């Protein structure tokens, strides 16, 4: 009995301990931030699924789209020797009979010759396995080709040309840069409206490239009128075919001009006809096509509303990255981009389309979650916490090594580590897609680790009252200071009726040449309603709070001066101390002295004082500009141009001052025809009104519009008492070069 009681008590204690541990784990899990895998699993758990099976086996598909097919076949075609006899069991009489039957139902001139027989026998002897795989691929691509060819009434046999050109690999790239199923060069692709940029290459898009190839064939047939010559022109260009015809004495049969064509094109048509023969009579030669990796009708497209990578789509929909690459070959970076002025589509198996459309909001939410975790420029890696240290996730890059074993492929290795084949090849200096047996491949991975960082208190969380500052011997006092930076600001001006480039450039203080350059304008005519881009380098002033340490006796002085501002400059990318000193016309030694600098190095984003501490604390004169307006009453017969000429101002200024949309003015209307800015300075020692007036007149700012041929010397000569150095100082000019349309301050 005692043993039973002891056993029961022990079981109760053990179970209570286990429950306590489980509760603790639950608490820790709730407090700990979710990892990417946990977020992904939670989103996928809520997906609505259907019961259709995936239409593509990933491993099988990888083997089918391998570039090995393209490399082997292109090497064979390049090195074809039609005169080399091949020992293969195929009676010549039987071959002639079969070629005759093919010729009867084809617009191509399929006639027996010894060279064609040698090529057919060579392919049958050496490339049976290659054609088995190509026939498996053709079941996906040929329906697309036939649809495009039939729409333009082009022989359907031309579908075999894609086999010769690219071995049905949409990502095939030749040694000269021809790309895609139909091997378009860059300029030819652009000529046929194929979009090529950093993310997309439509030359690899099966449908768009097929439509372009069909149009090209139509154009070539209109020139040569013979399909054999069209194929030769497709490979070497119409110019080479035309030259071969001339060199042959005007003959227009491919076999008669063949020796005058480029070497590669000499084996091109025989390879095409041999491919057509093998596809037509594969059963008779014991060639069994591999199973279809996919059917085009079993896929569909979705328009993408947010940029997403193939890896994200693969994780969410359980579709292998290799399958996405096969279905969407036009995306060069394994990423579907999003651009506001373009539409991009993702092709998926039909069952995955159903999953995507049923859970679209959740999918985009996960993509946004991934985007939010990406490190931003100048982003702080620390987090604010209640303790002296806080735990924060930080991404670090690690190098791993993968030893290639028998059966490994680059696509499988890249999928395993979540990287692209392009990256894997680049890191290990691989030139082809074959995985080097036994070699250790370098893999760069990004991992999230927990790090302890010091707590940083944000400046806007600090609140200091003046009363608390007086209560201690060493009080904290804050003063407002301004940071000056210069940034290019883009504005847009809508052209109104009657406006010209001169008026618009005067209005914004830029030159006509700059406006024409920014907006790609060649002439001088403007269209009403057109939006013109104007780029101005503007002075940006940002105010921030800075702590000033002061003794108790100096607190009142510090508080009274805290409202005063001092000039600071925020260091931009590419700045150095010498360029900053030159920019603000201060000496290098002063700049180092004011900022306690030992050498010329400055940190990006740091704030440099542009004046000495004595000047910072000195009283700044509060010059408030007053506006003196000159008005004119419109008389009969006057126009806006004549009034502007009378007062030596521009038409655009008068329109701007009076908020006018056009040049129409009415008799008796009162117009503002001049504005002068007067800086009034309060002089405590002045006791009479007369003194103040004298100061105002002295500080009046005049503006001069620079005309073509003006120089600083000629302008200074027009205003007695004004020197060239004065003009440079007042207008911040470093050299003596001027541009027509500039506005110069004239204080004299």
RAHULIN-V101124 format. One record per residue. N is the residue number from 1. RES is the residue in one small letter. PSI is psi in degrees with one decimal (999 if undefined). NEAR is the number of other C-alpha atoms within 10 Angstrom. Layout:
N;RES;PSI;NEAR  N;RES;PSI;NEAR
//
This chain:
1;x;-43.6;6  2;x;-40.1;7  3;x;-40.3;8  4;x;-41.7;9  5;x;-42.4;10  6;x;-42.3;10  7;x;-43.0;11  8;x;-42.8;11  9;x;-40.6;11  10;x;-41.1;12  11;x;-39.8;12  12;x;-43.2;11  13;x;-43.5;10  14;x;-45.5;11  15;x;-37.9;11  16;x;-37.2;12  17;x;-42.2;12  18;x;-45.2;12  19;x;-37.7;11  20;x;-40.5;12  21;x;-40.6;12  22;x;-40.0;12  23;x;-40.4;12  24;x;-41.8;12  25;x;-43.3;12  26;x;-41.2;12  27;x;-44.6;11  28;x;-42.6;11  29;x;-38.9;11  30;x;-36.9;10  31;x;-33.3;9  32;x;143.7;9  33;x;146.2;12  34;x;140.2;11  35;x;170.0;10  36;x;-40.7;13  37;x;-40.2;10  38;x;-41.2;11  39;x;-43.7;15  40;x;-45.9;17  41;x;-39.2;13  42;x;-36.2;11  43;x;-44.6;16  44;x;-29.5;19  45;x;-25.4;10  46;x;1.1;10  47;x;148.8;17  48;x;122.5;12  49;x;155.0;16  50;x;177.8;10  51;x;8.0;6  52;x;143.0;11  53;x;158.6;10  54;x;140.5;14  55;x;-6.1;18  56;x;131.5;16  57;x;119.4;13  58;x;-48.5;19  59;x;-41.2;13  60;x;-41.2;13  61;x;-37.7;17  62;x;-41.7;19  63;x;-36.7;14  64;x;-35.4;22  65;x;11.9;24  66;x;141.9;18  67;x;-6.8;21  68;x;-36.9;17  69;x;-47.7;22  70;x;-44.6;23  71;x;-44.2;16  72;x;-45.9;13  73;x;-41.4;20  74;x;-35.0;19  75;x;-41.4;10  76;x;-46.7;18  77;x;-39.3;21  78;x;-36.0;15  79;x;17.8;11  80;x;135.8;21  81;x;99.6;15  82;x;-15.4;20  83;x;-7.7;12  84;x;120.7;12  85;x;137.0;14  86;x;132.7;15  87;x;102.3;10  88;x;141.5;12  89;x;90.1;9  90;x;103.3;13  91;x;137.7;9  92;x;-38.6;13  93;x;-41.9;9  94;x;-40.1;10  95;x;-41.4;14  96;x;-40.5;16  97;x;-43.6;12  98;x;-39.6;15  99;x;-34.9;16  100;x;-40.9;16  101;x;-39.4;11  102;x;-38.2;19  103;x;-33.5;15  104;x;-31.5;11  105;x;20.6;8  106;x;142.9;13  107;x;-6.7;15  108;x;152.7;17  109;x;86.1;17  110;x;95.4;18  111;x;146.2;12  112;x;136.6;17  113;x;160.5;13  114;x;-37.7;12  115;x;-43.0;17  116;x;-39.3;21  117;x;-41.7;21  118;x;-39.3;22  119;x;-43.9;27  120;x;-46.0;24  121;x;-35.5;19  122;x;-44.4;22  123;x;-41.8;19  124;x;-33.1;23  125;x;-40.1;14  126;x;-16.9;10  127;x;32.4;15  128;x;-46.9;19  129;x;-37.7;15  130;x;-44.4;20  131;x;-28.0;24  132;x;-43.0;18  133;x;-38.6;21  134;x;-35.9;22  135;x;-32.0;23  136;x;-43.0;18  137;x;-35.9;25  138;x;-25.9;24  139;x;-20.8;18  140;x;-41.9;18  141;x;-36.0;22  142;x;-40.2;18  143;x;-36.7;15  144;x;-44.0;18  145;x;-46.0;24  146;x;-37.8;17  147;x;-43.7;15  148;x;-41.8;23  149;x;-41.0;23  150;x;-32.9;12  151;x;-28.5;10  152;x;9.2;13  153;x;46.9;11  154;x;143.5;18  155;x;130.4;15  156;x;-19.1;16  157;x;-16.9;16  158;x;-13.9;19  159;x;-29.1;22  160;x;-16.3;21  161;x;-35.0;22  162;x;-28.8;23  163;x;-44.0;25  164;x;-39.7;23  165;x;-47.2;25  166;x;3.6;25  167;x;34.5;30  168;x;37.2;28  169;x;111.3;29  170;x;-15.4;27  171;x;14.4;25  172;x;137.1;23  173;x;126.2;20  174;x;174.9;17  175;x;-20.5;6  176;x;5.0;7  177;x;1.7;12  178;x;136.8;20  179;x;146.2;25  180;x;-177.3;29  181;x;-36.9;27  182;x;6.9;28  183;x;57.8;26  184;x;137.1;26  185;x;162.9;17  186;x;-52.2;16  187;x;-39.0;11  188;x;-40.6;15  189;x;-44.2;21  190;x;-38.3;14  191;x;-32.5;11  192;x;29.8;16  193;x;33.1;14  194;x;123.9;22  195;x;127.7;16  196;x;114.5;16  197;x;-165.7;10  198;x;-25.7;9  199;x;-33.3;15  200;x;140.1;21  201;x;100.4;21  202;x;-12.3;25  203;x;-22.4;32  204;x;-2.6;28  205;x;119.0;21  206;x;-42.7;22  207;x;-50.3;16  208;x;-41.9;17  209;x;-35.5;28  210;x;-40.3;25  211;x;-40.2;20  212;x;-42.6;22  213;x;-39.4;24  214;x;-43.2;20  215;x;-38.9;16  216;x;-44.0;15  217;x;-40.5;22  218;x;-44.7;18  219;x;-41.4;13  220;x;-36.4;21  221;x;-33.6;17  222;x;-24.4;10  223;x;-49.4;12  224;x;-28.7;16  225;x;17.0;13  226;x;126.9;17  227;x;-29.7;20  228;x;-44.0;20  229;x;-30.3;24  230;x;-44.2;23  231;x;-40.3;23  232;x;-40.3;23  233;x;-33.0;21  234;x;-36.0;20  235;x;-44.2;19  236;x;-8.3;17  237;x;147.1;14  238;x;-28.9;18  239;x;-43.0;9  240;x;-36.1;17  241;x;-42.3;27  242;x;-39.9;17  243;x;-39.7;14  244;x;-37.0;22  245;x;-43.1;19  246;x;-43.4;14  247;x;-26.4;14  248;x;-0.8;14  249;x;21.7;9  250;x;7.1;13  251;x;145.6;13  252;x;25.2;19  253;x;134.8;13  254;x;-45.6;23  255;x;-23.6;15  256;x;-27.2;13  257;x;2.7;22  258;x;-41.7;20  259;x;-13.7;14  260;x;-2.9;18  261;x;162.1;21  262;x;151.8;16  263;x;-42.9;14  264;x;-36.8;14  265;x;-22.2;24  266;x;-31.1;23  267;x;5.9;23  268;x;-53.8;23  269;x;-41.8;22  270;x;-39.7;23  271;x;-38.6;26  272;x;-48.0;24  273;x;-36.8;24  274;x;-39.6;23  275;x;-43.7;20  276;x;-42.7;21  277;x;-46.0;16  278;x;-38.4;20  279;x;-35.3;17  280;x;-35.7;12  281;x;35.2;12  282;x;-34.6;18  283;x;-41.1;11  284;x;-20.8;8  285;x;13.8;11  286;x;24.7;11  287;x;118.4;19  288;x;113.1;15  289;x;139.4;21  290;x;157.1;18  291;x;150.9;13  292;x;130.2;19  293;x;-22.1;21  294;x;160.6;23  295;x;134.9;16  296;x;-35.3;15  297;x;-14.0;11  298;x;13.9;12  299;x;163.4;16  300;x;168.1;17  301;x;154.9;15  302;x;135.0;13  303;x;129.2;11  304;x;135.2;17  305;x;-5.2;16  306;x;139.3;15  307;x;134.0;15  308;x;149.9;21  309;x;159.4;15  310;x;-33.1;23  311;x;-42.1;20  312;x;-44.7;18  313;x;-41.1;19  314;x;-44.7;15  315;x;-38.5;15  316;x;-41.1;20  317;x;-1.1;17  318;x;42.0;13  319;x;125.2;21  320;x;145.2;18  321;x;-38.5;25  322;x;-35.5;23  323;x;-39.9;24  324;x;-37.9;21  325;x;-38.5;21  326;x;-43.8;19  327;x;-21.8;22  328;x;62.0;23  329;x;-13.8;23  330;x;-12.0;26  331;x;109.1;25  332;x;-30.4;19  333;x;21.1;16  334;x;43.1;23  335;x;132.7;20  336;x;113.0;23  337;x;164.8;20  338;x;121.4;17  339;x;135.7;12  340;x;-29.6;7  341;x;7.0;5  342;x;158.0;7  343;x;132.0;11  344;x;139.3;17  345;x;148.0;15  346;x;125.2;17  347;x;129.9;18  348;x;159.1;22  349;x;148.6;24  350;x;-39.8;18  351;x;-32.6;18  352;x;-27.3;22  353;x;-39.7;18  354;x;-41.9;17  355;x;-42.8;17  356;x;-50.3;21  357;x;-30.2;12  358;x;-22.0;14  359;x;33.4;17  360;x;-45.0;14  361;x;-40.9;11  362;x;-37.5;16  363;x;-46.1;24  364;x;-30.5;16  365;x;-39.4;12  366;x;-38.7;19  367;x;-40.5;18  368;x;-36.5;14  369;x;-43.9;14  370;x;-40.7;14  371;x;-36.7;13  372;x;-26.9;10  373;x;-12.3;11  374;x;138.4;9  375;x;132.9;12  376;x;157.8;10  377;x;137.2;6  378;x;23.3;8  379;x;133.6;7  380;x;138.1;8  381;x;4.7;13  382;x;159.0;18  383;x;148.1;16  384;x;134.3;16  385;x;167.4;15  386;x;-15.9;8  387;x;178.4;8  388;x;-25.9;11  389;x;150.7;16  390;x;152.4;17  391;x;130.5;16  392;x;145.5;17  393;x;135.0;16  394;x;137.4;15  395;x;131.2;16  396;x;152.2;10  397;x;129.4;10  398;x;151.2;10  399;x;126.0;9  400;x;163.1;12  401;x;135.6;11  402;x;121.0;13  403;x;123.0;14  404;x;125.5;17  405;x;169.4;13  406;x;130.9;10  407;x;-12.8;8  408;x;146.0;14  409;x;158.3;18  410;x;-35.8;21  411;x;-39.2;22  412;x;-41.4;17  413;x;-42.8;20  414;x;-38.0;19  415;x;-38.3;15  416;x;-38.7;9  417;x;4.5;14  418;x;35.9;12  419;x;175.3;18  420;x;158.5;19  421;x;-33.6;17  422;x;-44.6;16  423;x;-44.6;13  424;x;-42.6;20  425;x;-37.7;19  426;x;-45.7;11  427;x;-30.6;13  428;x;10.6;13  429;x;46.2;10  430;x;136.1;14  431;x;-24.6;8  432;x;-175.6;12  433;x;13.5;15  434;x;133.3;15  435;x;119.4;19  436;x;116.3;17  437;x;127.4;13  438;x;-10.4;11  439;x;144.9;13  440;x;117.0;14  441;x;136.2;20  442;x;131.4;16  443;x;123.5;18  444;x;123.8;15  445;x;150.1;14  446;x;125.1;11  447;x;147.3;11  448;x;124.9;12  449;x;153.9;11  450;x;130.0;11  451;x;151.0;14  452;x;130.0;14  453;x;151.3;16  454;x;147.0;14  455;x;135.3;16  456;x;127.4;13  457;x;126.8;12  458;x;143.0;8  459;x;-33.1;10  460;x;-3.7;8  461;x;-6.8;7  462;x;125.1;7  463;x;119.5;8  464;x;126.4;12  465;x;148.0;10  466;x;-31.4;15  467;x;-36.2;9  468;x;-26.6;11  469;x;-35.8;20  470;x;-20.0;18  471;x;-15.1;10  472;x;161.8;11  473;x;-41.1;12  474;x;98.0;15  475;x;158.9;20  476;x;122.1;18  477;x;139.2;22  478;x;141.1;21  479;x;148.8;18  480;x;133.7;15  481;x;155.9;20  482;x;143.2;20  483;x;126.2;19  484;x;129.4;19  485;x;157.6;15  486;x;124.2;14  487;x;148.5;11  488;x;121.2;12  489;x;126.6;11  490;x;125.1;11  491;x;163.8;12  492;x;135.1;11  493;x;125.1;13  494;x;121.4;14  495;x;128.7;17  496;x;167.0;15  497;x;130.4;13  498;x;-9.0;12  499;x;149.2;19  500;x;173.2;16  501;x;-34.2;17  502;x;-44.0;18  503;x;-42.0;17  504;x;-42.3;21  505;x;-36.9;21  506;x;-39.8;20  507;x;-38.2;15  508;x;3.9;15  509;x;34.4;15  510;x;175.6;20  511;x;160.0;17  512;x;-37.9;19  513;x;-38.8;15  514;x;-43.1;15  515;x;-40.6;19  516;x;-37.6;18  517;x;-44.8;11  518;x;-30.1;12  519;x;10.9;12  520;x;46.3;11  521;x;129.6;14  522;x;-42.7;9  523;x;-151.7;7  524;x;-3.4;10  525;x;142.8;10  526;x;145.4;16  527;x;132.9;13  528;x;134.5;12  529;x;-9.3;11  530;x;140.6;12  531;x;118.1;14  532;x;136.9;19  533;x;129.3;18  534;x;124.0;20  535;x;120.9;17  536;x;137.9;15  537;x;105.7;10  538;x;152.7;12  539;x;118.6;12  540;x;125.4;12  541;x;120.6;15  542;x;130.4;13  543;x;134.4;12  544;x;167.0;13  545;x;137.9;14  546;x;137.7;14  547;x;134.9;11  548;x;118.2;14  549;x;132.7;14  550;x;150.9;18  551;x;169.1;15  552;x;-38.5;15  553;x;-24.4;11  554;x;5.4;13  555;x;-44.8;21  556;x;-39.1;16  557;x;-41.8;12  558;x;-41.6;18  559;x;-37.8;17  560;x;-30.1;10  561;x;-2.1;16  562;x;-22.1;19  563;x;-12.8;11  564;x;154.1;16  565;x;149.7;18  566;x;154.0;20  567;x;129.0;17  568;x;154.2;20  569;x;131.4;20  570;x;123.8;18  571;x;125.9;19  572;x;168.6;16  573;x;130.0;9  574;x;-7.3;7  575;x;151.9;14  576;x;170.9;15  577;x;-34.7;19  578;x;-44.8;15  579;x;-34.3;12  580;x;-43.0;19  581;x;-40.4;17  582;x;-35.6;12  583;x;-39.0;11  584;x;11.2;11  585;x;45.6;13  586;x;161.4;14  587;x;153.0;13  588;x;-39.9;15  589;x;-41.3;12  590;x;-43.4;14  591;x;-41.8;21  592;x;-38.8;18  593;x;-45.8;13  594;x;-25.9;14  595;x;10.8;15  596;x;46.9;10  597;x;141.6;13  598;x;-42.0;8  599;x;-163.9;8  600;x;2.2;11  601;x;135.6;11  602;x;145.8;15  603;x;143.3;13  604;x;129.1;14  605;x;-10.4;12  606;x;157.5;11  607;x;124.7;18  608;x;134.5;22  609;x;134.8;19  610;x;-2.1;24  611;x;163.3;16  612;x;164.0;16  613;x;-34.0;12  614;x;-40.9;8  615;x;-32.5;12  616;x;-42.5;17  617;x;-9.3;15  618;x;158.6;13  619;x;124.3;11  620;x;133.6;11  621;x;127.1;8  622;x;87.2;10  623;x;113.1;11  624;x;116.1;11  625;x;133.1;15  626;x;147.4;14  627;x;125.4;12  628;x;117.3;11  629;x;135.1;11  630;x;129.4;12  631;x;156.0;11  632;x;135.4;14  633;x;125.9;14  634;x;127.4;17  635;x;170.0;14  636;x;137.5;9  637;x;-4.0;8  638;x;148.0;12  639;x;168.8;15  640;x;-35.1;19  641;x;-41.6;14  642;x;-35.8;12  643;x;-42.8;20  644;x;-40.9;17  645;x;-36.3;11  646;x;-38.7;10  647;x;7.5;12  648;x;46.6;12  649;x;170.6;16  650;x;155.7;20  651;x;-39.6;20  652;x;-35.2;24  653;x;-45.8;19  654;x;-42.3;21  655;x;-37.5;17  656;x;-45.2;13  657;x;-33.3;13  658;x;6.0;13  659;x;52.1;10  660;x;140.0;12  661;x;-29.4;12  662;x;-170.3;13  663;x;9.0;15  664;x;128.8;8  665;x;151.4;15  666;x;150.1;13  667;x;132.2;12  668;x;-5.5;11  669;x;140.9;10  670;x;120.2;14  671;x;145.3;18  672;x;120.3;16  673;x;5.9;23  674;x;139.5;18  675;x;126.0;16  676;x;131.1;15  677;x;120.9;17  678;x;125.6;20  679;x;115.8;19  680;x;132.2;20  681;x;123.2;16  682;x;116.9;13  683;x;109.7;10  684;x;-30.7;6  685;x;-16.5;7  686;x;135.3;10  687;x;-11.3;9  688;x;155.0;8  689;x;-30.7;8  690;x;-39.6;9  691;x;-42.6;12  692;x;-38.8;16  693;x;-41.1;12  694;x;-40.3;11  695;x;-42.4;16  696;x;-44.5;17  697;x;-35.8;13  698;x;-35.3;14  699;x;12.9;16  700;x;133.9;19  701;x;122.6;17  702;x;149.6;15  703;x;138.3;13  704;x;128.4;13  705;x;117.5;18  706;x;130.1;17  707;x;167.1;13  708;x;128.4;10  709;x;-8.9;9  710;x;152.3;14  711;x;164.6;16  712;x;-34.9;18  713;x;-44.7;14  714;x;-35.2;11  715;x;-43.5;17  716;x;-31.9;18  717;x;-27.6;13  718;x;-23.0;9  719;x;103.7;12  720;x;136.8;8  721;x;-6.7;10  722;x;127.4;16  723;x;167.8;16  724;x;-40.0;15  725;x;-34.5;14  726;x;-46.9;17  727;x;-41.4;21  728;x;-38.4;16  729;x;-47.4;13  730;x;-27.7;12  731;x;5.3;12  732;x;35.6;13  733;x;129.7;14  734;x;-38.9;12  735;x;-173.0;8  736;x;13.1;12  737;x;135.0;9  738;x;153.5;16  739;x;140.0;17  740;x;134.9;19  741;x;-14.0;21  742;x;153.3;17  743;x;122.3;17  744;x;137.8;21  745;x;133.2;17  746;x;104.1;18  747;x;91.6;16  748;x;999;17
//
